[in-house]
Amino acid sequence: MRGKRGKAYKKLMAAYHQTFGFREPYQVLVDTEMVKEATRCTMGLPAALERTLRGTVKPMITQCSIRHLYALSTAEHPNKEGLIAIAKGFERRKCNHHELEQPLPEKECIESVSLKNGHNKHRYVLAVQNKDIRALFRDILGAPTIIINRSVMILEAMNAASRRVRDGTEREKFKAGIVEVQEKKKKKKRGPKGPNPLSVKKKAPKNLAPSDKPAGQAQGGGDTEGNAKKKRKRKHGKGGEGGGQPVSAEAAISSADN
């Protein structure tokens, strides 16, 4: 199966996976009318089911349905033996009605093995042509239904009840995703942040050599004048080794006469 229909069926089954937990191989419960219609259309039923569901399948049929095939009139159904042979190739779904003198109507039998408290408890896909059985699953949550219409096998759209659950589940997942993102952001904000190394002002290096000092200091005169005065004081201190007061000219002459 190709094209838009195939993509739509793949997307639909993905929704059944995510919302209702369907998994391969899909358990496909078949009624006798489906066996008859597929045979009339010369359609290989297992292969057609796999193409429609886009996955592996496990076709199943109840004991009551098999008994209904055996009860068919050969005059009305000359291919009766072929129908029985096809049904025997499916897995037998035990319904525990075999002890009854007559098989239960298929609707009652299929209802008893598939539904519990109004739920599709075994996650069956229903491949059914019987209108009463189709009506039974019209409002059941998570009940994919397959029919043959004009020799084409069709996976029917998800019913309204299932769509509501699917949409609600998607909303919850969306909300959970938002909460998770917000929690991650909060965790990232915890704890002090260090300064941006690019915005930190660098400290001036200590003990600069005279040639490394800024030009403003060399031209300002403050430090240079101080250094010059110190040098001049050392020049006037030749009269005494200890660096005492300067000696006048008269004192020097008197000392020489003595």
Backbone as JSON, one array per atom type, in Angstrom:
{
  "sequence": "MRGKRGKAYKKLMAAYHQTFGFREPYQVLVDTEMVKEATRCTMGLPAALERTLRGTVKPMITQCSIRHLYALSTAEHPNKEGLIAIAKGFERRKCNHHELEQPLPEKECIESVSLKNGHNKHRYVLAVQNKDIRALFRDILGAPTIIINRSVMILEAMNAASRRVRDGTEREKFKAGIVEVQEKKKKKKRGPKGPNPLSVKKKAPKNLAPSDKPAGQAQGGGDTEGNAKKKRKRKHGKGGEGGGQPVSAEAAISSADN",
  "N": [[0.84, -1.18, 0.0], [0.66, 2.13, -0.95], [1.47, 5.67, -1.16], [-0.7, 8.4, -0.11], [-2.65, 7.13, 1.45], [-1.32, 4.97, 2.65], [0.58, 6.35, 4.24], [-1.14, 7.7, 5.93], [-2.36, 5.57, 7.32], [-0.14, 4.54, 8.63], [0.52, 6.63, 10.35], [-1.81, 6.67, 11.86], [-1.72, 4.19, 13.18], [0.54, 4.64, 14.66], [-0.44, 6.46, 16.46], [-2.18, 4.81, 17.91], [-0.26, 3.19, 19.07], [1.13, 5.01, 20.79], [-0.87, 6.06, 22.43], [-2.57, 3.98, 23.33], [-1.02, 1.75, 23.7], [-0.58, -0.29, 21.77], [1.16, -2.98, 20.16], [3.41, -4.64, 17.91], [3.52, -8.17, 17.14], [0.37, -7.33, 15.71], [-2.66, -8.29, 17.17], [-5.2, -9.58, 15.44], [-8.55, -9.83, 15.31], [-10.75, -11.77, 13.57], [-13.84, -11.95, 11.79], [-16.39, -14.22, 10.43], [-17.58, -13.1, 8.19], [-15.64, -11.4, 7.18], [-13.74, -13.25, 6.34], [-15.17, -14.44, 4.26], [-15.58, -12.25, 2.5], [-12.97, -11.44, 1.84], [-12.11, -13.73, 0.51], [-13.88, -13.73, -1.65], [-12.96, -11.5, -2.99], [-10.59, -12.44, -3.85], [-8.4, -12.03, -2.15], [-5.49, -12.26, -0.32], [-5.7, -12.78, 2.99], [-4.0, -12.53, 5.45], [-1.68, -11.21, 4.4], [-2.83, -8.89, 3.32], [-3.79, -7.69, 5.63], [-1.38, -7.06, 6.94], [-0.29, -5.2, 5.16], [-2.13, -3.16, 5.44], [-2.05, -2.45, 8.17], [0.55, -1.77, 8.39], [2.54, -3.35, 9.54], [3.6, -6.36, 11.31], [1.31, -9.11, 11.78], [-1.02, -11.06, 13.75], [-3.36, -13.06, 12.87], [-6.53, -13.97, 14.21], [-9.22, -16.14, 15.2], [-12.39, -16.91, 16.6], [-13.6, -19.83, 18.4], [-16.35, -20.14, 18.12], [-16.82, -18.74, 15.72], [-15.51, -20.38, 13.86], [-17.14, -22.64, 14.05], [-19.47, -21.58, 12.99], [-18.71, -21.35, 10.33], [-18.45, -24.03, 9.62], [-21.09, -24.67, 9.72], [-22.21, -23.61, 7.45], [-24.2, -23.63, 4.46], [-23.6, -25.84, 1.87], [-24.71, -25.57, -0.61], [-25.29, -22.86, -0.8], [-22.79, -21.83, -0.35], [-20.47, -22.8, -2.17], [-17.74, -22.79, -1.95], [-17.14, -23.52, 0.61], [-15.34, -25.33, 1.94], [-12.91, -24.2, 1.31], [-13.1, -21.76, 2.67], [-13.14, -22.66, 5.32], [-10.62, -23.81, 5.44], [-8.97, -21.56, 5.19], [-9.64, -20.18, 7.56], [-8.75, -22.01, 9.46], [-6.07, -21.61, 9.3], [-5.58, -19.49, 10.93], [-4.81, -18.3, 14.24], [-6.42, -19.96, 16.88], [-8.84, -18.54, 18.86], [-9.68, -19.12, 22.03], [-12.86, -19.35, 23.33], [-14.38, -20.61, 25.14], [-16.9, -21.55, 24.62], [-17.38, -23.88, 23.46], [-18.61, -26.05, 24.54], [-21.25, -25.6, 24.35], [-24.36, -26.46, 22.81], [-25.08, -25.19, 20.44], [-23.23, -22.76, 18.57], [-22.47, -19.51, 19.91], [-24.03, -16.43, 18.76], [-21.96, -14.5, 16.59], [-21.45, -11.84, 17.35], [-21.98, -11.81, 20.14], [-20.1, -13.65, 21.01], [-17.58, -12.55, 20.21], [-17.71, -10.18, 21.62], [-17.58, -11.15, 24.23], [-14.98, -12.18, 24.44], [-13.32, -10.07, 23.93], [-14.03, -7.61, 25.15], [-13.98, -5.91, 28.28], [-15.51, -4.49, 30.91], [-16.22, -2.48, 29.17], [-13.87, -1.96, 27.77], [-11.25, -2.5, 25.4], [-9.67, -4.99, 26.19], [-7.54, -6.73, 25.46], [-6.27, -5.42, 23.47], [-7.13, -5.78, 20.76], [-7.17, -5.71, 17.19], [-9.91, -5.2, 15.13], [-11.03, -7.0, 12.51], [-13.62, -6.95, 10.82], [-16.65, -7.61, 9.11], [-19.28, -7.8, 9.71], [-22.07, -5.89, 10.43], [-23.34, -5.46, 12.89], [-21.36, -6.17, 14.72], [-19.42, -4.29, 14.13], [-20.78, -1.99, 14.91], [-20.82, -2.45, 17.62], [-18.24, -1.82, 18.47], [-18.01, 0.82, 17.96], [-17.92, 2.95, 19.78], [-15.93, 2.24, 21.49], [-12.97, 2.6, 23.38], [-9.79, 2.79, 21.87], [-9.94, 0.82, 19.7], [-9.08, -0.33, 16.92], [-10.44, -0.68, 13.69], [-11.03, -2.71, 10.88], [-12.21, -2.92, 7.57], [-13.53, -4.27, 4.48], [-14.12, -2.56, 1.59], [-15.61, -2.23, -1.44], [-13.78, -3.97, -2.62], [-11.43, -3.09, -1.49], [-9.23, -2.96, 1.2], [-9.69, -1.3, 4.24], [-8.57, 0.78, 6.84], [-10.38, 2.01, 9.38], [-11.11, 5.37, 10.47], [-10.01, 6.75, 13.64], [-12.25, 6.49, 16.34], [-14.53, 8.86, 17.96], [-14.36, 8.82, 20.79], [-11.85, 7.67, 21.25], [-10.23, 9.57, 20.03], [-10.54, 11.75, 21.72], [-9.22, 10.87, 24.04], [-6.66, 10.49, 22.98], [-6.0, 13.16, 22.23], [-6.06, 14.38, 24.74], [-3.96, 13.02, 26.01], [-1.79, 13.86, 24.47], [-1.8, 16.56, 25.1], [-1.14, 16.44, 27.82], [1.45, 15.38, 27.67], [2.68, 17.46, 26.37], [2.45, 19.52, 28.26], [3.94, 18.36, 30.31], [6.43, 18.35, 29.13], [6.98, 21.1, 28.99], [7.13, 21.75, 31.73], [9.35, 20.24, 32.46], [11.41, 21.47, 31.01], [11.37, 24.0, 32.24], [12.14, 23.3, 34.84], [14.75, 22.43, 34.38], [15.91, 24.85, 33.61], [15.73, 26.28, 36.01], [17.48, 24.83, 37.62], [19.88, 25.37, 36.38], [20.21, 28.05, 37.02], [20.87, 28.11, 39.7], [23.24, 28.85, 42.38], [26.19, 30.96, 42.73], [27.35, 33.03, 40.12], [30.42, 33.34, 38.4], [32.55, 36.19, 37.62], [32.53, 37.74, 34.41], [35.3, 37.08, 32.51], [36.15, 38.82, 30.52], [35.13, 41.23, 31.22], [36.41, 42.05, 33.5], [38.55, 44.39, 35.08], [41.94, 44.79, 34.42], [44.71, 44.56, 36.71], [47.21, 47.03, 37.46], [50.67, 46.45, 36.83], [53.11, 45.95, 39.46], [56.07, 47.74, 40.91], [57.29, 49.09, 38.71], [59.84, 49.74, 36.31], [61.74, 52.77, 35.77], [61.64, 53.44, 33.06], [59.36, 52.17, 32.34], [57.24, 53.56, 33.42], [54.24, 55.45, 33.23], [53.93, 58.06, 30.79], [52.85, 60.46, 31.72], [53.62, 60.7, 34.39], [56.39, 61.12, 34.21], [56.5, 63.64, 33.04], [55.17, 65.21, 34.83], [56.63, 66.34, 36.96], [56.62, 66.07, 39.75], [57.72, 63.72, 41.16], [60.18, 63.71, 39.88], [61.35, 66.17, 40.52], [61.71, 65.84, 43.28], [63.62, 63.78, 43.36], [65.72, 65.11, 42.18], [66.32, 67.13, 44.06], [67.21, 65.56, 46.23], [69.58, 64.56, 45.18], [71.12, 66.96, 44.92], [71.45, 67.67, 47.63], [73.17, 65.67, 48.53], [75.5, 66.36, 47.19], [76.36, 68.73, 48.54], [77.24, 67.77, 50.93], [79.99, 67.18, 51.39], [81.78, 68.12, 53.34], [81.68, 66.65, 55.68], [81.88, 63.29, 56.75], [79.78, 62.08, 57.77], [77.74, 63.3, 56.65], [77.0, 65.93, 57.69], [76.2, 69.42, 58.67], [76.7, 72.03, 56.21], [79.96, 73.6, 55.77], [81.14, 76.94, 56.42], [82.98, 79.53, 54.56], [84.68, 81.22, 56.21], [85.04, 79.71, 58.53], [86.47, 77.66, 57.47], [88.96, 78.99, 56.81], [89.88, 79.82, 59.37], [90.33, 77.37, 60.53], [92.41, 76.48, 59.01], [94.55, 78.3, 59.7], [94.99, 77.6, 62.31]],
  "CA": [[0.0, 0.0, 0.0], [1.52, 3.28, -1.11], [0.82, 6.97, -1.27], [-1.26, 9.1, 1.04], [-3.38, 6.21, 2.33], [-0.34, 4.25, 3.44], [1.14, 7.26, 5.24], [-2.2, 7.98, 6.91], [-2.52, 4.38, 8.17], [1.05, 4.45, 9.48], [0.37, 7.66, 11.38], [-2.91, 6.26, 12.73], [-1.26, 3.11, 14.05], [1.49, 5.24, 15.61], [-1.27, 7.05, 17.52], [-2.62, 3.7, 18.76], [0.93, 2.79, 19.83], [1.47, 5.98, 21.82], [-1.98, 6.35, 23.35], [-3.22, 2.79, 23.9], [-0.05, 0.69, 23.96], [-0.57, -1.38, 20.78], [2.48, -3.42, 19.76], [3.48, -5.74, 16.95], [2.54, -8.36, 16.07], [-0.99, -6.94, 16.07], [-3.63, -9.38, 17.27], [-6.34, -9.18, 14.61], [-9.68, -10.73, 15.49], [-11.46, -11.81, 12.29], [-15.15, -12.64, 11.8], [-16.6, -15.06, 9.26], [-17.9, -12.27, 7.04], [-14.37, -10.91, 6.64], [-13.14, -14.37, 5.6], [-15.94, -14.6, 3.03], [-15.37, -11.11, 1.6], [-11.61, -11.5, 1.33], [-12.07, -14.82, -0.46], [-14.6, -13.27, -2.84], [-12.1, -10.53, -3.69], [-9.3, -13.12, -4.08], [-7.43, -11.25, -1.36], [-4.81, -13.0, 0.74], [-6.08, -12.01, 4.17], [-2.89, -12.12, 6.32], [-0.83, -10.23, 3.72], [-3.58, -7.64, 3.21], [-3.81, -7.08, 6.97], [-0.07, -6.48, 7.22], [-0.14, -3.98, 4.35], [-3.01, -2.12, 5.97], [-1.6, -2.03, 9.5], [1.95, -1.36, 8.3], [3.32, -4.11, 10.52], [3.31, -7.79, 11.4], [0.0, -9.38, 12.38], [-1.37, -12.41, 14.2], [-4.81, -13.22, 12.68], [-7.17, -14.86, 15.18], [-10.64, -16.37, 15.0], [-12.92, -17.61, 17.77], [-14.14, -21.17, 18.18], [-17.72, -20.0, 17.63], [-16.78, -18.36, 14.31], [-15.17, -21.59, 13.1], [-18.34, -23.49, 14.03], [-20.4, -20.97, 12.05], [-18.27, -21.7, 8.97], [-18.81, -25.43, 9.4], [-22.55, -24.78, 9.58], [-22.66, -23.0, 6.19], [-24.79, -24.52, 3.46], [-22.73, -26.04, 0.7], [-25.42, -25.06, -1.79], [-25.12, -21.4, -0.83], [-21.36, -21.51, -0.32], [-19.75, -23.93, -2.74], [-16.32, -22.72, -1.53], [-17.15, -23.69, 2.06], [-14.13, -25.99, 2.42], [-11.82, -23.23, 1.2], [-13.25, -20.8, 3.77], [-12.72, -23.33, 6.56], [-9.16, -23.99, 5.38], [-8.36, -20.25, 5.5], [-9.85, -19.9, 8.98], [-7.9, -22.9, 10.25], [-4.71, -21.08, 9.28], [-5.47, -18.44, 11.93], [-4.73, -18.77, 15.61], [-7.74, -20.16, 17.45], [-9.08, -17.8, 20.1], [-10.59, -19.9, 22.86], [-13.95, -18.56, 23.91], [-15.02, -21.48, 26.14], [-18.3, -21.81, 24.27], [-17.41, -25.1, 22.65], [-19.48, -27.04, 25.17], [-22.65, -25.3, 24.02], [-24.87, -27.26, 21.68], [-24.99, -24.32, 19.27], [-22.31, -21.64, 18.83], [-23.09, -18.2, 20.18], [-23.92, -15.46, 17.67], [-20.59, -13.97, 16.59], [-21.38, -10.59, 18.11], [-21.88, -12.13, 21.56], [-18.84, -14.36, 21.26], [-16.47, -11.61, 20.09], [-17.84, -9.25, 22.75], [-17.17, -11.81, 25.47], [-13.53, -12.43, 24.49], [-12.52, -8.85, 23.68], [-14.38, -6.46, 25.98], [-14.11, -6.05, 29.73], [-15.9, -3.17, 31.44], [-16.27, -1.52, 28.08], [-12.54, -1.68, 27.25], [-10.63, -3.5, 24.53], [-8.67, -5.39, 27.19], [-6.39, -7.42, 24.86], [-5.78, -4.59, 22.36], [-7.4, -6.43, 19.48], [-7.64, -5.01, 15.99], [-11.1, -5.91, 14.68], [-11.23, -7.1, 11.07], [-14.99, -7.48, 10.84], [-17.6, -7.1, 8.12], [-20.62, -7.84, 10.29], [-22.45, -4.52, 10.84], [-23.65, -5.43, 14.32], [-20.09, -6.19, 15.45], [-18.8, -2.97, 13.92], [-21.5, -1.04, 15.76], [-20.45, -2.73, 19.0], [-16.95, -1.2, 18.78], [-18.0, 2.2, 17.45], [-17.6, 3.89, 20.86], [-14.97, 1.62, 22.4], [-11.66, 3.23, 23.35], [-8.66, 2.02, 21.36], [-10.4, -0.38, 18.99], [-8.91, -0.16, 15.47], [-11.39, -1.53, 12.94], [-10.71, -2.89, 9.46], [-13.29, -3.46, 6.72], [-13.28, -4.29, 3.03], [-15.13, -1.78, 0.9], [-15.37, -2.22, -2.88], [-12.57, -4.77, -2.86], [-10.27, -2.4, -0.92], [-9.18, -3.06, 2.65], [-9.61, 0.05, 4.8], [-8.47, 0.98, 8.29], [-11.28, 3.12, 9.65], [-10.58, 6.45, 11.3], [-10.18, 6.6, 15.08], [-13.56, 6.99, 16.76], [-14.51, 10.11, 18.72], [-13.91, 8.57, 22.16], [-10.4, 7.46, 21.21], [-9.58, 10.84, 19.69], [-10.51, 12.6, 22.92], [-8.15, 10.38, 24.9], [-5.39, 10.81, 22.31], [-5.73, 14.6, 22.34], [-5.74, 14.66, 26.14], [-2.62, 12.49, 26.28], [-0.82, 14.74, 23.83], [-1.72, 17.8, 25.89], [-0.41, 16.16, 29.05], [2.86, 15.25, 27.32], [3.16, 18.8, 26.04], [2.61, 20.23, 29.53], [5.07, 17.75, 31.03], [7.65, 18.82, 28.48], [7.2, 22.49, 29.41], [7.55, 21.73, 33.13], [10.71, 19.7, 32.5], [12.3, 22.53, 30.52], [11.44, 25.03, 33.27], [12.93, 22.78, 35.96], [16.16, 22.45, 33.97], [16.37, 26.24, 33.63], [15.9, 26.66, 37.41], [18.7, 24.19, 38.12], [21.02, 26.07, 35.81], [20.33, 29.36, 37.65], [21.3, 27.98, 41.08], [24.65, 29.05, 42.64], [26.73, 32.24, 42.23], [28.04, 33.01, 38.85], [31.68, 34.04, 38.38], [32.55, 37.35, 36.73], [32.94, 37.55, 33.03], [36.72, 37.45, 32.44], [36.36, 39.91, 29.57], [34.68, 42.49, 31.81], [37.21, 42.34, 34.7], [39.63, 45.34, 34.81], [43.24, 44.22, 34.76], [45.48, 45.33, 37.68], [48.48, 47.56, 36.96], [51.82, 45.73, 37.39], [53.85, 46.64, 40.51], [57.51, 47.91, 40.77], [57.66, 49.4, 37.34], [61.1, 50.42, 36.07], [61.48, 54.15, 35.35], [61.29, 53.52, 31.64], [58.04, 51.59, 32.13], [56.2, 54.37, 34.02], [53.45, 56.22, 32.26], [54.54, 59.32, 30.37], [52.29, 61.54, 32.53], [54.39, 60.86, 35.61], [57.7, 61.67, 33.86], [56.34, 65.02, 32.69], [54.44, 65.93, 35.88], [57.57, 67.11, 37.76], [56.54, 65.79, 41.19], [58.72, 62.75, 41.56], [61.48, 64.07, 39.29], [61.91, 67.25, 41.34], [62.14, 65.27, 44.56], [64.85, 63.04, 43.14], [66.79, 66.08, 41.89], [66.69, 67.77, 45.32], [68.0, 64.63, 47.01], [70.92, 64.5, 44.6], [71.82, 68.2, 45.25], [71.82, 67.62, 49.04], [74.31, 64.79, 48.68], [76.68, 67.08, 46.68], [76.79, 69.7, 49.56], [77.61, 67.07, 52.15], [81.37, 66.7, 51.32], [82.54, 68.53, 54.52], [81.6, 65.66, 56.75], [81.59, 61.95, 56.27], [78.47, 61.63, 58.24], [76.63, 64.0, 55.99], [76.5, 66.95, 58.59], [75.82, 70.7, 58.1], [77.74, 72.56, 55.32], [80.98, 74.45, 56.44], [81.27, 78.24, 55.77], [84.35, 79.85, 54.11], [85.44, 81.75, 57.34], [85.42, 78.6, 59.4], [87.52, 76.89, 56.8], [90.24, 79.75, 56.9], [90.31, 79.72, 60.76], [90.82, 76.04, 60.79], [93.68, 76.34, 58.31], [95.57, 79.04, 60.48], [95.32, 76.82, 63.51]],
  "C": [[0.89, 1.24, 0.0], [0.72, 4.57, -1.05], [0.26, 7.48, 0.03], [-1.96, 8.14, 2.0], [-2.41, 5.45, 3.23], [0.26, 5.1, 4.54], [0.12, 7.55, 6.34], [-2.38, 6.8, 7.86], [-1.33, 4.23, 9.12], [0.96, 5.43, 10.64], [-0.71, 7.27, 12.38], [-2.46, 5.16, 13.69], [-0.23, 3.63, 15.05], [0.72, 5.87, 16.77], [-1.8, 5.97, 18.46], [-1.46, 3.18, 19.62], [1.09, 3.7, 21.04], [0.38, 6.13, 22.87], [-2.51, 5.11, 24.06], [-2.29, 1.59, 24.04], [-0.09, -0.48, 22.99], [0.87, -1.69, 20.38], [2.38, -4.53, 18.71], [3.95, -7.02, 17.64], [1.13, -8.02, 16.56], [-1.88, -8.16, 16.09], [-4.91, -8.94, 16.56], [-7.43, -10.23, 14.74], [-10.58, -10.63, 14.25], [-12.81, -12.48, 12.46], [-15.35, -13.4, 10.5], [-16.91, -14.23, 8.01], [-16.64, -11.69, 6.39], [-13.68, -12.02, 5.83], [-13.85, -14.54, 4.25], [-15.62, -13.49, 2.02], [-13.96, -11.12, 1.02], [-11.46, -12.6, 0.29], [-12.76, -14.41, -1.75], [-13.76, -12.32, -3.67], [-10.73, -11.12, -4.05], [-8.15, -12.35, -3.4], [-6.81, -12.15, -0.31], [-4.95, -12.23, 2.05], [-4.89, -11.61, 5.07], [-2.0, -11.04, 5.68], [-1.52, -8.88, 3.61], [-3.65, -6.93, 4.56], [-2.48, -6.41, 7.31], [0.16, -5.2, 6.41], [-0.95, -2.83, 4.94], [-2.5, -1.57, 7.29], [-0.14, -1.6, 9.52], [2.81, -2.05, 9.35], [2.92, -5.57, 10.5], [2.0, -8.02, 12.15], [-0.08, -10.83, 12.84], [-2.88, -12.55, 14.04], [-5.36, -14.26, 13.64], [-8.64, -14.99, 14.84], [-11.17, -17.19, 16.17], [-13.44, -19.0, 17.39], [-15.57, -21.11, 17.63], [-17.74, -19.63, 16.15], [-16.44, -19.55, 13.42], [-16.4, -22.5, 12.98], [-19.39, -22.92, 13.08], [-20.0, -21.28, 10.6], [-18.61, -23.16, 8.64], [-20.31, -25.59, 9.14], [-23.08, -24.18, 8.28], [-23.25, -24.05, 5.26], [-23.86, -24.62, 2.26], [-23.39, -25.51, -0.56], [-25.23, -23.55, -1.92], [-23.65, -20.98, -0.89], [-20.57, -22.71, -0.86], [-18.27, -23.94, -2.36], [-16.17, -22.89, -0.02], [-15.84, -24.29, 2.58], [-12.93, -25.04, 2.34], [-11.88, -22.19, 2.32], [-12.77, -21.41, 5.09], [-11.21, -23.49, 6.59], [-8.44, -22.66, 5.7], [-8.46, -19.96, 6.99], [-8.98, -20.77, 9.87], [-6.45, -22.43, 10.29], [-4.49, -19.97, 10.3], [-5.33, -19.07, 13.31], [-6.14, -18.87, 16.2], [-7.86, -19.41, 18.78], [-10.12, -18.55, 20.92], [-11.62, -19.0, 23.52], [-14.71, -19.33, 24.99], [-16.52, -21.65, 25.9], [-18.45, -23.14, 23.52], [-18.32, -26.16, 23.26], [-20.96, -26.79, 24.88], [-23.08, -26.11, 22.81], [-24.79, -26.48, 20.38], [-24.01, -23.18, 19.57], [-23.08, -20.36, 19.12], [-23.08, -17.36, 18.91], [-22.55, -14.78, 17.75], [-20.45, -12.68, 17.39], [-21.19, -10.87, 19.59], [-20.54, -12.77, 21.89], [-17.66, -13.38, 21.25], [-16.52, -10.59, 21.24], [-17.3, -9.87, 24.03], [-15.66, -11.99, 25.57], [-12.71, -11.14, 24.4], [-12.8, -7.72, 24.65], [-14.48, -6.83, 27.46], [-14.34, -4.66, 30.29], [-15.84, -2.09, 30.37], [-14.92, -1.16, 27.48], [-12.04, -2.85, 26.39], [-9.41, -4.06, 25.28], [-7.43, -6.04, 26.6], [-5.79, -6.64, 23.69], [-5.92, -5.31, 21.02], [-7.63, -5.38, 18.4], [-8.79, -5.84, 15.46], [-11.2, -5.86, 13.17], [-12.58, -7.77, 10.86], [-15.84, -6.8, 9.77], [-19.02, -7.03, 8.67], [-20.98, -6.46, 10.86], [-22.74, -4.43, 12.32], [-22.37, -5.42, 15.16], [-19.37, -4.84, 15.31], [-19.46, -1.91, 14.8], [-21.13, -1.21, 17.22], [-19.18, -1.97, 19.41], [-16.89, 0.28, 18.37], [-17.58, 3.22, 18.52], [-16.61, 3.33, 21.87], [-13.61, 2.31, 22.25], [-10.62, 2.28, 22.77], [-9.06, 0.73, 20.7], [-10.27, -0.15, 17.48], [-9.79, -1.16, 14.72], [-11.04, -1.52, 11.46], [-11.93, -3.46, 8.75], [-12.78, -3.55, 5.29], [-14.44, -3.58, 2.36], [-14.76, -1.68, -0.58], [-14.01, -2.83, -3.22], [-11.3, -4.09, -2.35], [-10.33, -2.52, 0.59], [-8.89, -1.68, 3.23], [-9.48, -0.03, 6.31], [-9.29, 2.21, 8.62], [-10.64, 4.14, 10.59], [-10.85, 6.18, 12.78], [-11.52, 7.21, 15.5], [-13.42, 8.19, 17.7], [-13.97, 9.91, 20.14], [-12.39, 8.4, 22.21], [-9.66, 8.75, 20.89], [-9.48, 11.76, 20.9], [-9.38, 12.18, 23.87], [-6.79, 10.71, 24.29], [-5.02, 12.27, 22.47], [-5.37, 14.98, 23.77], [-4.36, 14.19, 26.51], [-1.56, 13.38, 25.68], [-0.68, 16.05, 24.59], [-0.92, 17.59, 27.16], [1.09, 16.03, 28.78], [3.47, 16.61, 27.02], [3.41, 19.61, 27.32], [3.8, 19.68, 30.31], [6.39, 18.2, 30.44], [7.99, 20.24, 28.88], [7.73, 22.53, 30.83], [9.0, 21.24, 33.23], [11.73, 20.75, 32.06], [12.47, 23.61, 31.59], [12.28, 24.58, 34.46], [14.42, 22.79, 35.62], [16.72, 23.86, 34.0], [16.62, 26.7, 35.06], [17.19, 26.07, 37.97], [19.94, 24.91, 37.6], [21.27, 27.4, 36.5], [20.87, 29.28, 39.08], [22.8, 28.2, 41.2], [25.16, 30.35, 42.06], [27.46, 32.06, 40.92], [29.34, 33.79, 38.96], [31.64, 35.22, 37.43], [32.98, 36.97, 35.32], [34.39, 37.98, 32.88], [36.99, 38.6, 31.5], [35.98, 41.26, 30.17], [35.48, 42.89, 33.04], [38.36, 43.26, 34.32], [40.95, 44.75, 35.28], [43.97, 45.14, 35.73], [46.79, 45.79, 37.06], [49.63, 46.8, 37.58], [52.59, 46.58, 38.4], [55.33, 46.75, 40.16], [57.93, 48.12, 39.33], [59.02, 50.04, 37.29], [60.81, 51.83, 35.6], [61.05, 54.27, 33.91], [59.89, 53.0, 31.36], [56.92, 52.44, 32.68], [55.46, 55.14, 32.97], [54.09, 57.56, 32.0], [54.07, 60.47, 31.21], [53.11, 61.78, 33.77], [55.75, 61.48, 35.32], [57.6, 63.14, 33.58], [55.69, 65.83, 33.79], [55.36, 66.72, 36.78], [57.6, 66.75, 39.21], [57.65, 64.89, 41.64], [60.1, 63.12, 41.05], [62.16, 65.15, 40.09], [62.44, 66.72, 42.66], [63.46, 64.54, 44.42], [66.02, 63.98, 42.91], [67.26, 66.75, 43.16], [67.55, 66.86, 46.17], [69.43, 64.55, 46.5], [71.73, 65.73, 44.96], [72.27, 68.21, 46.71], [73.04, 66.75, 49.25], [75.59, 65.45, 48.2], [77.22, 68.04, 47.74], [77.28, 69.01, 50.81], [79.03, 66.57, 52.15], [82.16, 67.05, 52.55], [82.53, 67.53, 55.63], [81.21, 64.33, 56.24], [80.21, 61.49, 56.69], [77.35, 62.35, 57.59], [76.06, 65.07, 56.85], [76.17, 68.22, 57.86], [76.95, 71.2, 57.21], [78.63, 73.54, 56.1], [81.13, 75.75, 55.69], [82.73, 78.52, 55.39], [85.2, 80.34, 55.25], [85.88, 80.66, 58.27], [86.52, 77.79, 58.79], [88.86, 77.57, 56.91], [90.76, 79.63, 58.31], [90.89, 78.4, 61.07], [92.18, 75.85, 60.16], [94.79, 77.04, 59.08], [95.96, 78.27, 61.7], [96.1, 75.59, 63.15]]
}
